[in-house]
Structure formats: C-alpha cells, structure tokens
Amino acid sequence: MDNYELVSIIGGGSFGQVYLAKHKVEGKHYALKKIKICDLSEKGRENTDNEIKLLQSFKHINIVGHKESFVDNEQLLNIVMTYCEGGDIYDKIRDANGKYFSEDQILDWFTQILLALHYLHEKRILHRDLKAQNIFLREGKVRLRNEVRFVWVTLVFQRF
C-alpha cells in the first residue's frame, strides 16, 4: 500500500470498497479495490490466488487491465486495475436522461463487448456477470471488468 495514495471512493458494495488511487512514483491513477479475505477458508484463499493469476494473464484492449494484487497490513486483498475515467455504461445511459445513443455508437460498443467476450471464451472462461455496471469506458474504448469469484464470477469451462 506504500506505493499508492487513496484519492477518493469511486464504488463499493458488499464485497468492499473501490478507490481512485494515485501511484506515488508513476503519478498515474488506478482503481484499487479492497476486499476482506480474513474470513475465507484455506480453500477459498487458494481459489482466490488462482483467480488472481488468471486475471493477471488477461491482455486485451477491451478488458480492464490488472496491474497488481497484494494483501495489506489489515489483511485486505488489494486489486489494482486500470482506471476507466469514462465510468461505466450504466451511468452513461442514466446520465443521457432519455436521449438515444446513435446506432453507430451502440454498434461500436457492442462489437467491443463481443471482442472481449470472444477473448475470454477462447481462454475457456465464462464471465457470468455481464451487465452495464461491469462495462467501462476508457479513452473511448469499452473495457469489460472481469474479476475474482466472490465479486464478479469467472468459471473455467469443464470438458465433457
């Protein structure tokens, strides 16, 4: 946690809080999610470790990037991700106050979402929580958030 300065809370829920954080050396902003893990069983911690390794492997323009993860002194899991300054699609729709988006805009977003899902499916991963609140905008591009199981579930396909 020494490398980050918490700027403000930008989200939260039953899983924990999400902060806008500034990297002290890089000067860049990131989204930093703090999740309580002290109540997890040994198996739960093992699953979480595996899912973080999976998150780290995602390299796609339309998926929110993972910078690093660590457990702090308070035994909170900290997941540092790309900060998407454009917010999520849910807020974008709400803020439009009933105005329609152009067909071109909708098709562009839809195509980018499909590209992100195609990437995950090629890795044999289901998103399982696809909704407007998990689709973010950064520099005009859609970024799909895909996170650890007790927040945004990922599931590796089973071969039959």
PyMOL commands that place a pseudoatom at each C-alpha (Angstrom):
pseudoatom trace, name=CA, resn=MET, resi=1, chain=A, elem=C, hetatm=0, pos=[0.000, 0.000, 0.000]
pseudoatom trace, name=CA, resn=ASP, resi=2, chain=A, elem=C, hetatm=0, pos=[3.058, 2.204, 0.357]
pseudoatom trace, name=CA, resn=ASN, resi=3, chain=A, elem=C, hetatm=0, pos=[3.084, 2.863, -3.396]
pseudoatom trace, name=CA, resn=TYR, resi=4, chain=A, elem=C, hetatm=0, pos=[-0.464, 4.262, -3.549]
pseudoatom trace, name=CA, resn=GLU, resi=5, chain=A, elem=C, hetatm=0, pos=[-2.272, 7.306, -2.234]
pseudoatom trace, name=CA, resn=LEU, resi=6, chain=A, elem=C, hetatm=0, pos=[-6.047, 6.860, -1.938]
pseudoatom trace, name=CA, resn=VAL, resi=7, chain=A, elem=C, hetatm=0, pos=[-7.739, 9.837, -3.595]
pseudoatom trace, name=CA, resn=SER, resi=8, chain=A, elem=C, hetatm=0, pos=[-11.456, 9.077, -3.212]
pseudoatom trace, name=CA, resn=ILE, resi=9, chain=A, elem=C, hetatm=0, pos=[-14.026, 6.292, -3.033]
pseudoatom trace, name=CA, resn=ILE, resi=10, chain=A, elem=C, hetatm=0, pos=[-15.424, 5.549, -6.507]
pseudoatom trace, name=CA, resn=GLY, resi=11, chain=A, elem=C, hetatm=0, pos=[-17.526, 2.467, -5.747]
pseudoatom trace, name=CA, resn=GLY, resi=12, chain=A, elem=C, hetatm=0, pos=[-18.400, -0.195, -3.288]
pseudoatom trace, name=CA, resn=GLY, resi=13, chain=A, elem=C, hetatm=0, pos=[-20.762, -2.854, -2.122]
pseudoatom trace, name=CA, resn=SER, resi=14, chain=A, elem=C, hetatm=0, pos=[-20.916, -5.973, -0.001]
pseudoatom trace, name=CA, resn=PHE, resi=15, chain=A, elem=C, hetatm=0, pos=[-17.518, -7.093, -1.357]
pseudoatom trace, name=CA, resn=GLY, resi=16, chain=A, elem=C, hetatm=0, pos=[-15.623, -3.981, -0.250]
pseudoatom trace, name=CA, resn=GLN, resi=17, chain=A, elem=C, hetatm=0, pos=[-14.672, -0.546, -1.489]
pseudoatom trace, name=CA, resn=VAL, resi=18, chain=A, elem=C, hetatm=0, pos=[-13.155, 0.690, -4.744]
pseudoatom trace, name=CA, resn=TYR, resi=19, chain=A, elem=C, hetatm=0, pos=[-10.886, 3.731, -4.591]
pseudoatom trace, name=CA, resn=LEU, resi=20, chain=A, elem=C, hetatm=0, pos=[-9.320, 6.054, -7.083]
pseudoatom trace, name=CA, resn=ALA, resi=21, chain=A, elem=C, hetatm=0, pos=[-5.654, 5.691, -6.168]
pseudoatom trace, name=CA, resn=LYS, resi=22, chain=A, elem=C, hetatm=0, pos=[-2.585, 7.533, -7.380]
pseudoatom trace, name=CA, resn=HIS, resi=23, chain=A, elem=C, hetatm=0, pos=[0.673, 5.646, -7.773]
pseudoatom trace, name=CA, resn=LYS, resi=24, chain=A, elem=C, hetatm=0, pos=[3.240, 7.698, -5.852]
pseudoatom trace, name=CA, resn=VAL, resi=25, chain=A, elem=C, hetatm=0, pos=[6.131, 7.010, -8.241]
pseudoatom trace, name=CA, resn=GLU, resi=26, chain=A, elem=C, hetatm=0, pos=[4.363, 6.747, -11.617]
pseudoatom trace, name=CA, resn=GLY, resi=27, chain=A, elem=C, hetatm=0, pos=[1.900, 9.557, -10.924]
pseudoatom trace, name=CA, resn=LYS, resi=28, chain=A, elem=C, hetatm=0, pos=[-0.812, 7.523, -12.695]
pseudoatom trace, name=CA, resn=HIS, resi=29, chain=A, elem=C, hetatm=0, pos=[-4.329, 6.882, -11.422]
pseudoatom trace, name=CA, resn=TYR, resi=30, chain=A, elem=C, hetatm=0, pos=[-5.644, 3.364, -10.847]
pseudoatom trace, name=CA, resn=ALA, resi=31, chain=A, elem=C, hetatm=0, pos=[-8.774, 1.759, -9.469]
pseudoatom trace, name=CA, resn=LEU, resi=32, chain=A, elem=C, hetatm=0, pos=[-7.870, -0.018, -6.237]
pseudoatom trace, name=CA, resn=LYS, resi=33, chain=A, elem=C, hetatm=0, pos=[-10.357, -2.492, -4.822]
pseudoatom trace, name=CA, resn=LYS, resi=34, chain=A, elem=C, hetatm=0, pos=[-10.063, -3.571, -1.187]
pseudoatom trace, name=CA, resn=ILE, resi=35, chain=A, elem=C, hetatm=0, pos=[-11.691, -6.905, -0.344]
pseudoatom trace, name=CA, resn=LYS, resi=36, chain=A, elem=C, hetatm=0, pos=[-11.954, -8.560, 3.063]
pseudoatom trace, name=CA, resn=ILE, resi=37, chain=A, elem=C, hetatm=0, pos=[-10.399, -12.023, 2.872]
pseudoatom trace, name=CA, resn=CYS, resi=38, chain=A, elem=C, hetatm=0, pos=[-9.687, -12.841, 6.523]
pseudoatom trace, name=CA, resn=ASP, resi=39, chain=A, elem=C, hetatm=0, pos=[-12.907, -14.880, 6.783]
pseudoatom trace, name=CA, resn=LEU, resi=40, chain=A, elem=C, hetatm=0, pos=[-12.057, -17.088, 3.792]
pseudoatom trace, name=CA, resn=SER, resi=41, chain=A, elem=C, hetatm=0, pos=[-11.222, -20.746, 4.297]
pseudoatom trace, name=CA, resn=GLU, resi=42, chain=A, elem=C, hetatm=0, pos=[-7.875, -22.140, 3.130]
pseudoatom trace, name=CA, resn=LYS, resi=43, chain=A, elem=C, hetatm=0, pos=[-9.628, -23.454, 0.006]
pseudoatom trace, name=CA, resn=GLY, resi=44, chain=A, elem=C, hetatm=0, pos=[-11.218, -20.020, -0.538]
pseudoatom trace, name=CA, resn=ARG, resi=45, chain=A, elem=C, hetatm=0, pos=[-7.807, -18.339, -0.336]
pseudoatom trace, name=CA, resn=GLU, resi=46, chain=A, elem=C, hetatm=0, pos=[-6.349, -20.886, -2.753]
pseudoatom trace, name=CA, resn=ASN, resi=47, chain=A, elem=C, hetatm=0, pos=[-9.198, -20.263, -5.214]
pseudoatom trace, name=CA, resn=THR, resi=48, chain=A, elem=C, hetatm=0, pos=[-8.686, -16.508, -4.882]
pseudoatom trace, name=CA, resn=ASP, resi=49, chain=A, elem=C, hetatm=0, pos=[-4.949, -16.870, -5.587]
pseudoatom trace, name=CA, resn=ASN, resi=50, chain=A, elem=C, hetatm=0, pos=[-5.725, -18.930, -8.701]
pseudoatom trace, name=CA, resn=GLU, resi=51, chain=A, elem=C, hetatm=0, pos=[-8.261, -16.405, -9.928]
pseudoatom trace, name=CA, resn=ILE, resi=52, chain=A, elem=C, hetatm=0, pos=[-5.836, -13.513, -9.448]
pseudoatom trace, name=CA, resn=LYS, resi=53, chain=A, elem=C, hetatm=0, pos=[-3.260, -15.408, -11.517]
pseudoatom trace, name=CA, resn=LEU, resi=54, chain=A, elem=C, hetatm=0, pos=[-5.950, -15.794, -14.165]
pseudoatom trace, name=CA, resn=LEU, resi=55, chain=A, elem=C, hetatm=0, pos=[-6.713, -12.052, -14.025]
pseudoatom trace, name=CA, resn=GLN, resi=56, chain=A, elem=C, hetatm=0, pos=[-3.035, -11.256, -14.482]
pseudoatom trace, name=CA, resn=SER, resi=57, chain=A, elem=C, hetatm=0, pos=[-2.968, -13.318, -17.666]
pseudoatom trace, name=CA, resn=PHE, resi=58, chain=A, elem=C, hetatm=0, pos=[-5.661, -11.236, -19.430]
pseudoatom trace, name=CA, resn=LYS, resi=59, chain=A, elem=C, hetatm=0, pos=[-4.120, -8.988, -22.071]
pseudoatom trace, name=CA, resn=HIS, resi=60, chain=A, elem=C, hetatm=0, pos=[-6.791, -7.452, -24.278]
pseudoatom trace, name=CA, resn=ILE, resi=61, chain=A, elem=C, hetatm=0, pos=[-7.669, -3.860, -25.201]
pseudoatom trace, name=CA, resn=ASN, resi=62, chain=A, elem=C, hetatm=0, pos=[-11.329, -4.431, -24.224]
pseudoatom trace, name=CA, resn=ILE, resi=63, chain=A, elem=C, hetatm=0, pos=[-10.711, -5.931, -20.784]
pseudoatom trace, name=CA, resn=VAL, resi=64, chain=A, elem=C, hetatm=0, pos=[-9.861, -3.837, -17.734]
pseudoatom trace, name=CA, resn=GLY, resi=65, chain=A, elem=C, hetatm=0, pos=[-6.148, -4.301, -17.076]
pseudoatom trace, name=CA, resn=HIS, resi=66, chain=A, elem=C, hetatm=0, pos=[-4.793, -5.776, -13.871]
pseudoatom trace, name=CA, resn=LYS, resi=67, chain=A, elem=C, hetatm=0, pos=[-1.656, -4.069, -12.513]
pseudoatom trace, name=CA, resn=GLU, resi=68, chain=A, elem=C, hetatm=0, pos=[-1.028, -5.960, -9.288]
pseudoatom trace, name=CA, resn=SER, resi=69, chain=A, elem=C, hetatm=0, pos=[-2.591, -7.540, -6.231]
pseudoatom trace, name=CA, resn=PHE, resi=70, chain=A, elem=C, hetatm=0, pos=[-1.390, -7.700, -2.649]
pseudoatom trace, name=CA, resn=VAL, resi=71, chain=A, elem=C, hetatm=0, pos=[-2.610, -8.232, 0.910]
pseudoatom trace, name=CA, resn=ASP, resi=72, chain=A, elem=C, hetatm=0, pos=[-2.095, -5.215, 3.152]
pseudoatom trace, name=CA, resn=ASN, resi=73, chain=A, elem=C, hetatm=0, pos=[-1.445, -4.941, 6.923]
pseudoatom trace, name=CA, resn=GLU, resi=74, chain=A, elem=C, hetatm=0, pos=[-5.202, -5.023, 7.606]
pseudoatom trace, name=CA, resn=GLN, resi=75, chain=A, elem=C, hetatm=0, pos=[-5.483, -8.407, 5.811]
pseudoatom trace, name=CA, resn=LEU, resi=76, chain=A, elem=C, hetatm=0, pos=[-7.424, -6.852, 2.937]
pseudoatom trace, name=CA, resn=LEU, resi=77, chain=A, elem=C, hetatm=0, pos=[-6.831, -8.043, -0.595]
pseudoatom trace, name=CA, resn=ASN, resi=78, chain=A, elem=C, hetatm=0, pos=[-5.962, -5.053, -2.778]
pseudoatom trace, name=CA, resn=ILE, resi=79, chain=A, elem=C, hetatm=0, pos=[-6.541, -5.435, -6.507]
pseudoatom trace, name=CA, resn=VAL, resi=80, chain=A, elem=C, hetatm=0, pos=[-5.046, -2.618, -8.582]
pseudoatom trace, name=CA, resn=MET, resi=81, chain=A, elem=C, hetatm=0, pos=[-6.653, -2.179, -12.008]
pseudoatom trace, name=CA, resn=THR, resi=82, chain=A, elem=C, hetatm=0, pos=[-6.666, 0.258, -14.892]
pseudoatom trace, name=CA, resn=TYR, resi=83, chain=A, elem=C, hetatm=0, pos=[-8.751, 3.301, -14.005]
pseudoatom trace, name=CA, resn=CYS, resi=84, chain=A, elem=C, hetatm=0, pos=[-11.509, 3.863, -16.564]
pseudoatom trace, name=CA, resn=GLU, resi=85, chain=A, elem=C, hetatm=0, pos=[-12.150, 7.595, -16.456]
pseudoatom trace, name=CA, resn=GLY, resi=86, chain=A, elem=C, hetatm=0, pos=[-15.273, 7.321, -18.631]
pseudoatom trace, name=CA, resn=GLY, resi=87, chain=A, elem=C, hetatm=0, pos=[-17.192, 5.426, -15.937]
pseudoatom trace, name=CA, resn=ASP, resi=88, chain=A, elem=C, hetatm=0, pos=[-19.494, 2.541, -16.710]
pseudoatom trace, name=CA, resn=ILE, resi=89, chain=A, elem=C, hetatm=0, pos=[-22.135, 2.125, -19.411]
pseudoatom trace, name=CA, resn=TYR, resi=90, chain=A, elem=C, hetatm=0, pos=[-24.879, 2.048, -16.768]
pseudoatom trace, name=CA, resn=ASP, resi=91, chain=A, elem=C, hetatm=0, pos=[-24.020, 5.589, -15.631]
pseudoatom trace, name=CA, resn=LYS, resi=92, chain=A, elem=C, hetatm=0, pos=[-23.613, 6.707, -19.244]
pseudoatom trace, name=CA, resn=ILE, resi=93, chain=A, elem=C, hetatm=0, pos=[-27.158, 5.529, -20.040]
pseudoatom trace, name=CA, resn=ARG, resi=94, chain=A, elem=C, hetatm=0, pos=[-28.577, 7.049, -16.838]
pseudoatom trace, name=CA, resn=ASP, resi=95, chain=A, elem=C, hetatm=0, pos=[-26.859, 10.376, -17.478]
pseudoatom trace, name=CA, resn=ALA, resi=96, chain=A, elem=C, hetatm=0, pos=[-28.248, 10.524, -21.033]
pseudoatom trace, name=CA, resn=ASN, resi=97, chain=A, elem=C, hetatm=0, pos=[-31.641, 11.446, -19.489]
pseudoatom trace, name=CA, resn=GLY, resi=98, chain=A, elem=C, hetatm=0, pos=[-33.682, 9.557, -22.066]
pseudoatom trace, name=CA, resn=LYS, resi=99, chain=A, elem=C, hetatm=0, pos=[-31.682, 10.715, -25.075]
pseudoatom trace, name=CA, resn=TYR, resi=100, chain=A, elem=C, hetatm=0, pos=[-30.821, 7.965, -27.512]
pseudoatom trace, name=CA, resn=PHE, resi=101, chain=A, elem=C, hetatm=0, pos=[-27.314, 6.984, -28.498]
pseudoatom trace, name=CA, resn=SER, resi=102, chain=A, elem=C, hetatm=0, pos=[-26.541, 6.789, -32.201]
pseudoatom trace, name=CA, resn=GLU, resi=103, chain=A, elem=C, hetatm=0, pos=[-26.759, 3.415, -33.890]
pseudoatom trace, name=CA, resn=ASP, resi=104, chain=A, elem=C, hetatm=0, pos=[-23.064, 3.703, -34.774]
pseudoatom trace, name=CA, resn=GLN, resi=105, chain=A, elem=C, hetatm=0, pos=[-22.157, 4.270, -31.104]
pseudoatom trace, name=CA, resn=ILE, resi=106, chain=A, elem=C, hetatm=0, pos=[-24.220, 1.291, -29.950]
pseudoatom trace, name=CA, resn=LEU, resi=107, chain=A, elem=C, hetatm=0, pos=[-22.747, -0.977, -32.640]
pseudoatom trace, name=CA, resn=ASP, resi=108, chain=A, elem=C, hetatm=0, pos=[-19.224, 0.154, -31.739]
pseudoatom trace, name=CA, resn=TRP, resi=109, chain=A, elem=C, hetatm=0, pos=[-19.730, -0.624, -28.031]
pseudoatom trace, name=CA, resn=PHE, resi=110, chain=A, elem=C, hetatm=0, pos=[-21.478, -3.911, -28.834]
pseudoatom trace, name=CA, resn=THR, resi=111, chain=A, elem=C, hetatm=0, pos=[-18.640, -5.002, -31.132]
pseudoatom trace, name=CA, resn=GLN, resi=112, chain=A, elem=C, hetatm=0, pos=[-16.032, -4.227, -28.469]
pseudoatom trace, name=CA, resn=ILE, resi=113, chain=A, elem=C, hetatm=0, pos=[-18.012, -6.171, -25.851]
pseudoatom trace, name=CA, resn=LEU, resi=114, chain=A, elem=C, hetatm=0, pos=[-18.179, -9.141, -28.223]
pseudoatom trace, name=CA, resn=LEU, resi=115, chain=A, elem=C, hetatm=0, pos=[-14.421, -8.948, -28.841]
pseudoatom trace, name=CA, resn=ALA, resi=116, chain=A, elem=C, hetatm=0, pos=[-13.772, -9.043, -25.085]
pseudoatom trace, name=CA, resn=LEU, resi=117, chain=A, elem=C, hetatm=0, pos=[-16.138, -11.995, -24.627]
pseudoatom trace, name=CA, resn=HIS, resi=118, chain=A, elem=C, hetatm=0, pos=[-14.577, -13.805, -27.584]
pseudoatom trace, name=CA, resn=TYR, resi=119, chain=A, elem=C, hetatm=0, pos=[-11.143, -13.376, -25.973]
pseudoatom trace, name=CA, resn=LEU, resi=120, chain=A, elem=C, hetatm=0, pos=[-12.408, -14.832, -22.677]
pseudoatom trace, name=CA, resn=HIS, resi=121, chain=A, elem=C, hetatm=0, pos=[-14.185, -17.696, -24.412]
pseudoatom trace, name=CA, resn=GLU, resi=122, chain=A, elem=C, hetatm=0, pos=[-11.023, -18.559, -26.316]
pseudoatom trace, name=CA, resn=LYS, resi=123, chain=A, elem=C, hetatm=0, pos=[-9.385, -18.929, -22.896]
pseudoatom trace, name=CA, resn=ARG, resi=124, chain=A, elem=C, hetatm=0, pos=[-12.333, -21.154, -21.878]
pseudoatom trace, name=CA, resn=ILE, resi=125, chain=A, elem=C, hetatm=0, pos=[-13.697, -18.611, -19.375]
pseudoatom trace, name=CA, resn=LEU, resi=126, chain=A, elem=C, hetatm=0, pos=[-17.288, -17.543, -18.797]
pseudoatom trace, name=CA, resn=HIS, resi=127, chain=A, elem=C, hetatm=0, pos=[-17.877, -14.026, -17.494]
pseudoatom trace, name=CA, resn=ARG, resi=128, chain=A, elem=C, hetatm=0, pos=[-21.142, -14.819, -15.644]
pseudoatom trace, name=CA, resn=ASP, resi=129, chain=A, elem=C, hetatm=0, pos=[-21.871, -11.233, -14.587]
pseudoatom trace, name=CA, resn=LEU, resi=130, chain=A, elem=C, hetatm=0, pos=[-22.259, -9.335, -17.833]
pseudoatom trace, name=CA, resn=LYS, resi=131, chain=A, elem=C, hetatm=0, pos=[-24.173, -6.142, -17.093]
pseudoatom trace, name=CA, resn=ALA, resi=132, chain=A, elem=C, hetatm=0, pos=[-23.887, -2.438, -17.772]
pseudoatom trace, name=CA, resn=GLN, resi=133, chain=A, elem=C, hetatm=0, pos=[-22.161, -1.800, -14.406]
pseudoatom trace, name=CA, resn=ASN, resi=134, chain=A, elem=C, hetatm=0, pos=[-19.283, -4.099, -15.467]
pseudoatom trace, name=CA, resn=ILE, resi=135, chain=A, elem=C, hetatm=0, pos=[-18.691, -2.426, -18.836]
pseudoatom trace, name=CA, resn=PHE, resi=136, chain=A, elem=C, hetatm=0, pos=[-16.423, 0.605, -18.558]
pseudoatom trace, name=CA, resn=LEU, resi=137, chain=A, elem=C, hetatm=0, pos=[-15.143, 3.305, -20.879]
pseudoatom trace, name=CA, resn=ARG, resi=138, chain=A, elem=C, hetatm=0, pos=[-11.527, 4.388, -21.135]
pseudoatom trace, name=CA, resn=GLU, resi=139, chain=A, elem=C, hetatm=0, pos=[-10.174, 6.652, -23.835]
pseudoatom trace, name=CA, resn=GLY, resi=140, chain=A, elem=C, hetatm=0, pos=[-13.240, 5.959, -25.977]
pseudoatom trace, name=CA, resn=LYS, resi=141, chain=A, elem=C, hetatm=0, pos=[-12.848, 2.181, -25.752]
pseudoatom trace, name=CA, resn=VAL, resi=142, chain=A, elem=C, hetatm=0, pos=[-15.047, -0.316, -23.959]
pseudoatom trace, name=CA, resn=ARG, resi=143, chain=A, elem=C, hetatm=0, pos=[-13.335, -2.223, -21.133]
pseudoatom trace, name=CA, resn=LEU, resi=144, chain=A, elem=C, hetatm=0, pos=[-15.048, -5.270, -19.672]
pseudoatom trace, name=CA, resn=ARG, resi=145, chain=A, elem=C, hetatm=0, pos=[-14.384, -5.879, -15.986]
pseudoatom trace, name=CA, resn=ASN, resi=146, chain=A, elem=C, hetatm=0, pos=[-13.815, -9.493, -15.080]
pseudoatom trace, name=CA, resn=GLU, resi=147, chain=A, elem=C, hetatm=0, pos=[-12.776, -10.122, -11.501]
pseudoatom trace, name=CA, resn=VAL, resi=148, chain=A, elem=C, hetatm=0, pos=[-12.382, -12.661, -8.756]
pseudoatom trace, name=CA, resn=ARG, resi=149, chain=A, elem=C, hetatm=0, pos=[-15.120, -15.158, -7.978]
pseudoatom trace, name=CA, resn=PHE, resi=150, chain=A, elem=C, hetatm=0, pos=[-16.699, -13.563, -4.942]
pseudoatom trace, name=CA, resn=VAL, resi=151, chain=A, elem=C, hetatm=0, pos=[-17.160, -10.279, -6.754]
pseudoatom trace, name=CA, resn=TRP, resi=152, chain=A, elem=C, hetatm=0, pos=[-17.566, -10.942, -10.479]
pseudoatom trace, name=CA, resn=VAL, resi=153, chain=A, elem=C, hetatm=0, pos=[-17.583, -14.681, -11.001]
pseudoatom trace, name=CA, resn=THR, resi=154, chain=A, elem=C, hetatm=0, pos=[-15.348, -16.323, -13.576]
pseudoatom trace, name=CA, resn=LEU, resi=155, chain=A, elem=C, hetatm=0, pos=[-15.616, -20.009, -14.323]
pseudoatom trace, name=CA, resn=VAL, resi=156, chain=A, elem=C, hetatm=0, pos=[-13.306, -22.182, -16.347]
pseudoatom trace, name=CA, resn=PHE, resi=157, chain=A, elem=C, hetatm=0, pos=[-15.228, -24.388, -18.789]
pseudoatom trace, name=CA, resn=GLN, resi=158, chain=A, elem=C, hetatm=0, pos=[-15.276, -28.082, -17.981]
pseudoatom trace, name=CA, resn=ARG, resi=159, chain=A, elem=C, hetatm=0, pos=[-14.650, -30.533, -20.826]
pseudoatom trace, name=CA, resn=PHE, resi=160, chain=A, elem=C, hetatm=0, pos=[-17.368, -33.134, -21.202]
for i in range(1, 160): cmd.bond("trace and resi %d" % i, "trace and resi %d" % (i + 1))
show_as sticks, trace
zoom trace
